[in-house]
Amino acid sequence: MLKSAPVGKPNAAPAHKPKASSKVTTKCAPVAVP
């Protein structure tokens, strides 16, 4: 799911924000789908 986020939204760049990546893992659906 983490791969879907950066691919779908390059602006999100969870890799650049390790703290955000933790939240992305918790809410991958809402984050991946705007």
N, CA, C and O atoms as a Maestro MAE file, in Angstrom:
{
 s_m_m2io_version
 :::
 2.0.0
}

f_m_ct {
 s_m_title
 :::
 protein
 m_atom[136] {
  # First column is atom index #
  i_m_mmod_type
  r_m_x_coord
  r_m_y_coord
  r_m_z_coord
  i_m_residue_number
  s_m_chain_name
  s_m_pdb_residue_name
  s_m_pdb_atom_name
  i_m_atomic_number
  :::
  1 25 0.840 -1.196 0.000 1 A "MET " " N  " 7
  2 3 0.000 0.000 0.000 1 A "MET " " CA " 6
  3 2 0.881 1.254 0.000 1 A "MET " " C  " 6
  4 15 0.521 2.276 -0.584 1 A "MET " " O  " 8
  5 25 2.031 1.162 0.658 2 A "LEU " " N  " 7
  6 3 2.935 2.312 0.688 2 A "LEU " " CA " 6
  7 2 3.398 2.641 -0.722 2 A "LEU " " C  " 6
  8 15 3.601 3.807 -1.060 2 A "LEU " " O  " 8
  9 25 3.567 1.597 -1.554 3 A "LYS " " N  " 7
  10 3 4.011 1.824 -2.933 3 A "LYS " " CA " 6
  11 2 2.914 2.519 -3.728 3 A "LYS " " C  " 6
  12 15 3.194 3.316 -4.623 3 A "LYS " " O  " 8
  13 25 1.668 2.212 -3.399 4 A "SER " " N  " 7
  14 3 0.544 2.814 -4.127 4 A "SER " " CA " 6
  15 2 0.472 4.318 -3.843 4 A "SER " " C  " 6
  16 15 0.131 5.106 -4.725 4 A "SER " " O  " 8
  17 25 0.794 4.704 -2.618 5 A "ALA " " N  " 7
  18 3 0.715 6.116 -2.243 5 A "ALA " " CA " 6
  19 2 1.690 6.961 -3.069 5 A "ALA " " C  " 6
  20 15 1.264 7.907 -3.730 5 A "ALA " " O  " 8
  21 25 3.001 6.637 -3.045 6 A "PRO " " N  " 7
  22 3 3.982 7.433 -3.789 6 A "PRO " " CA " 6
  23 2 3.716 7.386 -5.286 6 A "PRO " " C  " 6
  24 15 3.895 8.390 -5.975 6 A "PRO " " O  " 8
  25 25 3.290 6.237 -5.798 7 A "VAL " " N  " 7
  26 3 3.028 6.107 -7.235 7 A "VAL " " CA " 6
  27 2 1.803 6.931 -7.617 7 A "VAL " " C  " 6
  28 15 1.804 7.626 -8.633 7 A "VAL " " O  " 8
  29 25 0.764 6.849 -6.795 8 A "GLY " " N  " 7
  30 3 -0.463 7.593 -7.085 8 A "GLY " " CA " 6
  31 2 -0.263 9.082 -6.862 8 A "GLY " " C  " 6
  32 15 -0.741 9.906 -7.642 8 A "GLY " " O  " 8
  33 25 0.453 9.423 -5.784 9 A "LYS " " N  " 7
  34 3 0.678 10.843 -5.483 9 A "LYS " " CA " 6
  35 2 2.158 11.087 -5.212 9 A "LYS " " C  " 6
  36 15 2.627 10.885 -4.092 9 A "LYS " " O  " 8
  37 25 2.893 11.519 -6.228 10 A "PRO " " N  " 7
  38 3 4.323 11.803 -6.065 10 A "PRO " " CA " 6
  39 2 4.535 12.934 -5.059 10 A "PRO " " C  " 6
  40 15 5.587 13.021 -4.424 10 A "PRO " " O  " 8
  41 25 3.534 13.796 -4.920 11 A "ASN " " N  " 7
  42 3 3.632 14.921 -3.990 11 A "ASN " " CA " 6
  43 2 3.659 14.433 -2.542 11 A "ASN " " C  " 6
  44 15 4.277 15.052 -1.676 11 A "ASN " " O  " 8
  45 25 2.977 13.313 -2.296 12 A "ALA " " N  " 7
  46 3 2.911 12.776 -0.935 12 A "ALA " " CA " 6
  47 2 4.317 12.406 -0.465 12 A "ALA " " C  " 6
  48 15 4.719 12.748 0.647 12 A "ALA " " O  " 8
  49 25 5.059 11.703 -1.324 13 A "ALA " " N  " 7
  50 3 6.445 11.321 -1.034 13 A "ALA " " CA " 6
  51 2 6.608 10.862 0.409 13 A "ALA " " C  " 6
  52 15 7.300 11.524 1.183 13 A "ALA " " O  " 8
  53 25 5.984 9.737 0.795 14 A "PRO " " N  " 7
  54 3 6.108 9.204 2.156 14 A "PRO " " CA " 6
  55 2 7.559 8.886 2.492 14 A "PRO " " C  " 6
  56 15 7.953 8.907 3.659 14 A "PRO " " O  " 8
  57 25 8.350 8.593 1.466 15 A "ALA " " N  " 7
  58 3 9.765 8.269 1.676 15 A "ALA " " CA " 6
  59 2 10.482 9.484 2.259 15 A "ALA " " C  " 6
  60 15 11.373 9.345 3.098 15 A "ALA " " O  " 8
  61 25 10.085 10.686 1.804 16 A "HIS " " N  " 7
  62 3 10.714 11.911 2.304 16 A "HIS " " CA " 6
  63 2 10.273 12.197 3.736 16 A "HIS " " C  " 6
  64 15 10.987 12.836 4.509 16 A "HIS " " O  " 8
  65 25 9.077 11.709 4.072 17 A "LYS " " N  " 7
  66 3 8.561 11.954 5.426 17 A "LYS " " CA " 6
  67 2 8.339 10.629 6.143 17 A "LYS " " C  " 6
  68 15 7.272 10.030 6.012 17 A "LYS " " O  " 8
  69 25 9.338 10.159 6.907 18 A "PRO " " N  " 7
  70 3 9.247 8.892 7.639 18 A "PRO " " CA " 6
  71 2 8.083 8.911 8.633 18 A "PRO " " C  " 6
  72 15 7.426 7.893 8.849 18 A "PRO " " O  " 8
  73 25 7.838 10.067 9.229 19 A "LYS " " N  " 7
  74 3 6.742 10.181 10.199 19 A "LYS " " CA " 6
  75 2 5.408 10.014 9.474 19 A "LYS " " C  " 6
  76 15 4.488 9.374 9.983 19 A "LYS " " O  " 8
  77 25 5.317 10.598 8.284 20 A "ALA " " N  " 7
  78 3 4.074 10.504 7.504 20 A "ALA " " CA " 6
  79 2 3.851 9.060 7.078 20 A "ALA " " C  " 6
  80 15 2.716 8.586 7.027 20 A "ALA " " O  " 8
  81 25 4.949 8.362 6.769 21 A "SER " " N  " 7
  82 3 4.838 6.966 6.309 21 A "SER " " CA " 6
  83 2 4.142 6.126 7.376 21 A "SER " " C  " 6
  84 15 3.389 5.208 7.051 21 A "SER " " O  " 8
  85 25 4.392 6.436 8.647 22 A "SER " " N  " 7
  86 3 3.745 5.685 9.733 22 A "SER " " CA " 6
  87 2 2.236 5.908 9.681 22 A "SER " " C  " 6
  88 15 1.451 4.977 9.861 22 A "SER " " O  " 8
  89 25 1.843 7.166 9.428 23 A "LYS " " N  " 7
  90 3 0.414 7.481 9.353 23 A "LYS " " CA " 6
  91 2 -0.177 6.879 8.084 23 A "LYS " " C  " 6
  92 15 -1.331 6.452 8.068 23 A "LYS " " O  " 8
  93 25 0.618 6.847 7.030 24 A "VAL " " N  " 7
  94 3 0.149 6.281 5.757 24 A "VAL " " CA " 6
  95 2 -0.166 4.806 5.947 24 A "VAL " " C  " 6
  96 15 -1.131 4.289 5.384 24 A "VAL " " O  " 8
  97 25 0.666 4.126 6.757 25 A "THR " " N  " 7
  98 3 0.443 2.697 7.011 25 A "THR " " CA " 6
  99 2 -0.865 2.515 7.784 25 A "THR " " C  " 6
  100 15 -1.603 1.555 7.567 25 A "THR " " O  " 8
  101 25 -1.130 3.453 8.683 26 A "THR " " N  " 7
  102 3 -2.355 3.360 9.479 26 A "THR " " CA " 6
  103 2 -3.568 3.674 8.607 26 A "THR " " C  " 6
  104 15 -4.600 3.007 8.688 26 A "THR " " O  " 8
  105 25 -3.421 4.706 7.769 27 A "LYS " " N  " 7
  106 3 -4.546 5.094 6.897 27 A "LYS " " CA " 6
  107 2 -4.075 5.093 5.449 27 A "LYS " " C  " 6
  108 15 -3.879 6.147 4.844 27 A "LYS " " O  " 8
  109 25 -3.899 3.894 4.906 28 A "CYS " " N  " 7
  110 3 -3.403 3.790 3.532 28 A "CYS " " CA " 6
  111 2 -4.550 4.057 2.560 28 A "CYS " " C  " 6
  112 15 -4.346 4.637 1.493 28 A "CYS " " O  " 8
  113 25 -5.757 3.631 2.933 29 A "ALA " " N  " 7
  114 3 -6.904 3.797 2.034 29 A "ALA " " CA " 6
  115 2 -7.228 5.283 1.822 29 A "ALA " " C  " 6
  116 15 -7.254 5.737 0.678 29 A "ALA " " O  " 8
  117 25 -7.476 6.053 2.893 30 A "PRO " " N  " 7
  118 3 -7.824 7.476 2.746 30 A "PRO " " CA " 6
  119 2 -6.690 8.268 2.109 30 A "PRO " " C  " 6
  120 15 -6.934 9.187 1.327 30 A "PRO " " O  " 8
  121 25 -5.454 7.915 2.440 31 A "VAL " " N  " 7
  122 3 -4.311 8.660 1.908 31 A "VAL " " CA " 6
  123 2 -4.134 8.362 0.424 31 A "VAL " " C  " 6
  124 15 -3.880 9.260 -0.380 31 A "VAL " " O  " 8
  125 25 -4.273 7.078 0.074 32 A "ALA " " N  " 7
  126 3 -4.089 6.683 -1.325 32 A "ALA " " CA " 6
  127 2 -5.240 7.226 -2.171 32 A "ALA " " C  " 6
  128 15 -5.049 7.632 -3.317 32 A "ALA " " O  " 8
  129 25 -6.450 7.224 -1.576 33 A "VAL " " N  " 7
  130 3 -7.620 7.712 -2.319 33 A "VAL " " CA " 6
  131 2 -8.027 9.085 -1.799 33 A "VAL " " C  " 6
  132 15 -8.474 9.207 -0.658 33 A "VAL " " O  " 8
  133 25 -7.879 10.112 -2.616 34 A "PRO " " N  " 7
  134 3 -8.202 11.491 -2.196 34 A "PRO " " CA " 6
  135 2 -9.709 11.696 -2.021 34 A "PRO " " C  " 6
  136 15 -10.147 12.792 -1.673 34 A "PRO " " O  " 8
  :::
 }
 m_bond[135] {
  # First column is bond index #
  i_m_from
  i_m_to
  i_m_order
  :::
  1 1 2 1
  2 2 3 1
  3 3 4 2
  4 3 5 1
  5 5 6 1
  6 6 7 1
  7 7 8 2
  8 7 9 1
  9 9 10 1
  10 10 11 1
  11 11 12 2
  12 11 13 1
  13 13 14 1
  14 14 15 1
  15 15 16 2
  16 15 17 1
  17 17 18 1
  18 18 19 1
  19 19 20 2
  20 19 21 1
  21 21 22 1
  22 22 23 1
  23 23 24 2
  24 23 25 1
  25 25 26 1
  26 26 27 1
  27 27 28 2
  28 27 29 1
  29 29 30 1
  30 30 31 1
  31 31 32 2
  32 31 33 1
  33 33 34 1
  34 34 35 1
  35 35 36 2
  36 35 37 1
  37 37 38 1
  38 38 39 1
  39 39 40 2
  40 39 41 1
  41 41 42 1
  42 42 43 1
  43 43 44 2
  44 43 45 1
  45 45 46 1
  46 46 47 1
  47 47 48 2
  48 47 49 1
  49 49 50 1
  50 50 51 1
  51 51 52 2
  52 51 53 1
  53 53 54 1
  54 54 55 1
  55 55 56 2
  56 55 57 1
  57 57 58 1
  58 58 59 1
  59 59 60 2
  60 59 61 1
  61 61 62 1
  62 62 63 1
  63 63 64 2
  64 63 65 1
  65 65 66 1
  66 66 67 1
  67 67 68 2
  68 67 69 1
  69 69 70 1
  70 70 71 1
  71 71 72 2
  72 71 73 1
  73 73 74 1
  74 74 75 1
  75 75 76 2
  76 75 77 1
  77 77 78 1
  78 78 79 1
  79 79 80 2
  80 79 81 1
  81 81 82 1
  82 82 83 1
  83 83 84 2
  84 83 85 1
  85 85 86 1
  86 86 87 1
  87 87 88 2
  88 87 89 1
  89 89 90 1
  90 90 91 1
  91 91 92 2
  92 91 93 1
  93 93 94 1
  94 94 95 1
  95 95 96 2
  96 95 97 1
  97 97 98 1
  98 98 99 1
  99 99 100 2
  100 99 101 1
  101 101 102 1
  102 102 103 1
  103 103 104 2
  104 103 105 1
  105 105 106 1
  106 106 107 1
  107 107 108 2
  108 107 109 1
  109 109 110 1
  110 110 111 1
  111 111 112 2
  112 111 113 1
  113 113 114 1
  114 114 115 1
  115 115 116 2
  116 115 117 1
  117 117 118 1
  118 118 119 1
  119 119 120 2
  120 119 121 1
  121 121 122 1
  122 122 123 1
  123 123 124 2
  124 123 125 1
  125 125 126 1
  126 126 127 1
  127 127 128 2
  128 127 129 1
  129 129 130 1
  130 130 131 1
  131 131 132 2
  132 131 133 1
  133 133 134 1
  134 134 135 1
  135 135 136 2
  :::
 }
}
